[in-house]
Amino acid sequence: MLNDTSPSTSGVRIERRNALGIITLDRPKALNAFDSEMRQAIAGVLPEFAKDPIIYGLAFRSSSDRAFCAGGDVRKIIAAYREDPSQARAMFADEYALDWALECFSKPSVSLIDGAVMGSGVGLSAFNTHRVAGDNYRFAMPETAIGLFPDVGAAHVLARLPHEMGLYLGLTGRTIGRADAYALGLVTHCVSSDLHDDIIEQLGEAWPIDKLLDDRHVEPGESDLMRHALTISNCFAAASPAAILDRLEAVTGSESEWANGVRVDLLERAPMSLEVTVRHIRQARTEELRDTLVRDYRLACRFLEDRDFAEGVRALLIDKDKAPKWHPAVLSDVDPVRLDAYFRPLSDELVLPAREHMQAIS
């Protein structure tokens, strides 16, 4: 049986409030950058919440109004790889296993998201049954800017967005607000941040989650992003990153300035990351999440072995000179053989149990 409240010794507070299990991300100074200690705390408690007959559902929230989770602690991953490559690979493997466990969790689950939700934060929230956007909600998958790719199962989510929006978000890493996220289905409800504590209290009394959230939902207004849906659909349907850039350059009329801004953003991203992201998201369109997570691990290991990930973390997060030197530096220099090698199976592939097995043991 869980205690009513567990102290935040790992960057996560675990609570039980009557019929509700509560997981609070609690590294506010680091904007809840997700690390191994946080992952262990959450992974350890999920089976207990799932098996407890008194627990009706699970809620995720943040102690910070600036961020739900601003991504994984990639500096720790890079430092770990330099000391012990197997440790860094395990950090990725364990996080992807947690994402799969969240997908397979058998009870209602809700993320109350206020502030930034990026990278690992998307993995923690995207597979909940309900995703609630507060007033300050901001979504992004900015991995191509640090020489990585959209991981944590995000390719599975992005692949299912309309109008090629998933490729647009995954390649550019641009941030969107809650009106855009609601229009795309990334969130299920928009509820004022002031009411999030009330939602917690009511769920603790086992109020039905759908009616509870439906009654508090407010329409977030018109999506700015959807005004560009036709341009995005036309440009990002192209076969390759280079072809996408060509189509963006060819846009004329009222959309030309916006399209050129997108093109400038893409030209700053790591070329190999762009190539991998296009292929990864398109492959995810026809597979289940478990398969995408297995490939996430395969790709993450290859990025650890290569140069761009470490260089991107150095340039944007450590030295902060914002001048990464990508290898290769331009899309035309991406070697197709090298690109294919990123996707080849590993000798020690990530193994995730079938959904039926996960739900039988939880």
N, C-alpha and C positions, 0 to 999 in steps of 0.2 A: 504494500500500500504506500502511496506517495504521501509525503508530508504536505501540509497546506502550502508551505512556501519553502523553496530551497534557495540559499544564498547564491549570489552571482559570483562564483569563484572562477567561472570559465567564460565569461562574457555572455552568459545566458542565465536567465532566471526561470526556474520551473515552478509552476504553481498548480494547485488544484482548488478550484472554487466550486464547491458543490458538484454539479454534473459536468463541469467544464475543465478540461486541461488547458493550461495557458503557458505558452512559451514566449518569453520576452527577450528579444535581442538587446544586449546591454553592454555595448562598447561604444558609448556615445562619442567619445573623443576621436575614435577611429571611424566614425560613421557606420559602426557595426560591420566593419570589414571582416569577412567570414574566415575563420581559421580552424585548425584541427580540433582545438579544445571546444569550440562552439559546436562543431559537427558531432563530436563524441557525446556531448551532453544531450543533444537532440536525438541522435540515433539511439542512445541508451534508454530514453524515456518513451519513445514511440510504442514499443511492444507493451509496456505497462498500461499506457492509456488505451491501447486497442483492446487489451484483454479485460480491463476493469469494467464490470457490468454497470457500474454507476455512472461512468463517464459517457455523456451523450455525444460530445464533440470536442474539437481541438481548435484553439485560436492562437495565431501568431501575431505578435505586435512588437513595437520598438519602444525603447525608453527615450528615444530622441525624436523631436519633431522635425529634424533636418533630414533624416534618412531612415527608411525601413532597413535597408542594407545596401551599401554603396559598392558591393562587389566582394570578390575574394581577396584575401591578403596575399597578393601575388608577389610582393617583396619577400615574404616568408618562403614562398614556394621556390623562388629563384635562389635564395640563400640556402635552402635545404638541398637543392639539386647540386650546388657546388660542393657541399660537404658529403652528401650521400644520395646519388641519383635515385636509388630505390625508395628512399623516404619521400622524395618529391612525387614520384609516380604514385606512391600509396596515398598521398594527400588527394590527388585527383581521383583515384579509384574509390576511395572511401566517400568522397563527396558525391560522386555519381551514384554510388550505392544508396546513399541517403535520398537523393532525388527520386530514385526508383521506389524506395520505401514510402515516400510521401505520396507518390502516385497510387500505390497499392493500399494505402491506409483505408480502412473499411468503414470509418465513421465520418460524419460531416466535419469539414475542416475549413477554416476561414482565415485569411490574412487581412489584417487591418493595416493598410499601407498609407502612411503619410510621409511625405518627403521622397527622397530618391530610392528607387528600386532598380538595381543594376546587377549584371553578372550573377554572382552566387545568390543574390537576393531574388532574382527571377526564378532560379532553381528552387528556392525555398517556398515560393508563393504560387508559381504558375500551375502547379499540379494539385492545389487545394480545390475543393468543390466550390468554394466561394472566394472571390477576390474583391475586396472593398477598397475603393480609392477615396482617400481623404482630400482635403482642400489643397494640399501642397504636393500631391502625387506627381512624380516624374519618373518615366520609364526610359531605360536605354540599355542596349547591349553593345558597349563601346570597344569590344576586344580587338577589332582590326586596327585600332589606333595604337595598341601596345604590341602588335606583332603576334596576336593570338587569333582566335576564331570564336564565334558564339557557341559556348559549350553548355554544361549543366542541363542538357536536354532542350535548350532553347530552340535549337534548329527544328525540333518536332513542333513546337508552338509556332514559330515564324513561318514554317512551311504551309501552315493551314490558314494564314491570313489572306484576305481577298486582295485583288488588284496588285499582286506582286509586292505588297507592303512588307512582307517578311524579308524578302531580299533587300529591299530599300533600307529597312531598319538594321538588318544584320550587317550589311556592307558599310553603311555610312556611320553607324553608331550614334545617330542623332537622337536627341531627347524629345519625347512627346509628353504632353500633359494628359489629364484624365479624360477630357472630352474626346481626344483622339483614341485613347486606350479603350474607352467604352464603345466607341463606334467600331473598333476592330475586334472587340470581344476579349481583349486582354484582361479586363476587369468585368465583373458581373454586376456590381453596384457602385454607385457614387453616394457616399454618406458623409455629411459634415464631420470633421475631425472631432468636434465637441461632443458628438454622440457615440464615439467609439467606446468610451467607458460604459455607457449605458448598454451597448450591445453585449459587452462582456458580462455585465450583471445579469441581463436577461437570459443569455445562453447558459449561465450558471444555474438558472432555474429551469433549464431544459425547455425553454420556449422554442417552438419550431423555427428553424433557422431561416427558411425561405420567407415566411410571412414577416418575421422580425426585420429582415433586411429590405424586403419589398416595401414595407410601410415607411421606412426611413430613407429610401432612395430618392435622390433628386436628379432631374435631368441636367447633365453637365453643360448643355449648350452645344453649339455647332462645332464640328470637328474642322480645325484649320487644315489638317493634313488631307482630309478627303477632297478638298478643293483641287488637290494636285493628283487625284487618283488616276485620271486618264494618262497624264504624263508619266507617272510612275509605272503604270501598267504597260505602256508602250515601251518605255526605255529599259525597264528591268526584266522584261521578257526576253531580252537578247541573250544569245547563247553563251557569252563569256563576259568577264569584266571589261575587256577592251571594247567589245561591241556595245556594252552598256554606255561606256564613255563616249563612243561615237554617236550613239543616239541622243545622249544628253546634249552634246555639242550641236547637234542638228536641230534642236528645238527652237522654234521661232515664236514670235508674237508675245502675248502677255506672260507666257510661262518661261521665256528664254532666260531672264535674269535668275529666276529661282533654279532652273535646271543647271545653269552655269555654276551657281553656288554649290549644288550637290556634286557636280563634276570636280570642282576644286577640292572639296572634302575627300572625295575618293582618291584623288591623285596624291593626297598626303598619307593614305593608309598603306600598310605593308602589302606589296604586290602578291606575295605568296599567301598572305592571309585572305586577300580578296578571292584568289583562285580557289582556295580550299573552301571558303565560305559558300561560294556559289554551288559547288558540287555537293557539299554537305547538306545544305538546306534542300536542294532539289532531290537528293536521294531520300531525305527524311519524309518526303510527301507520301510515300507508298509503304511506310513501315511503322511498326509500333515503337513506342518510346524506348522500350528496352533495347532495341537494335540501335537506335540513335545514340543512346548512352554508351553502348559498347564501342561504337565508332568514335564518340567523344574521347574516350580513353585512348584509343589508338592514335588519334590525331594529337591529343595533348602530349603524349610521350614523344611524338615526332617533333613537336614544337619545342619541347624541353631540350632535345638533342641538337636542334638547329640554333641559329644565331638571333633571329628576329625577336623572339619573345623576351629574352634577356635584354636586348638592346632597347626594345620599346619600354620596358619597365625602367631601365636606366634613364632614358631620355624624358619620360613623362612623370615618373614618380620619385626618382632618386636624385639625379642631377637637375632635373626639371629645366633642361635647356630647350626642350621641345624640338630637338633636331635629330631624330633617329636616323641612323644610316642603315637602310634596309638592304638585305641581300637575298635576292637580286633587288636592284634599285628601281627598276621599271618593269611593267607587265610584259613587255616584249622579250625580256631576258629570262622569264620563268621557263625552266626546263620541263617539258611535259613528262619526261621520265621521272624526274625528281618529284613532280606533283603526284604522279601515280603512286610513288613509293610511300607517300604520306598515308595513303588509304589501304595499303597492304596489311593483312593480319599480322599481329605480333606473335612472338613465340609464347607469350604469357598473356593472352587476351583477358579482358575483364569478363568475369562470369557472374551473371545476375540470375537469380532463381526466377522461374516462371511466376506469373501473377497468381495463379491458383495456389502455388506453394507458399508465396508470401502471405496471402490472406488466410491460409489454413493455420499458419503458425502465429498469427497476430490476433 
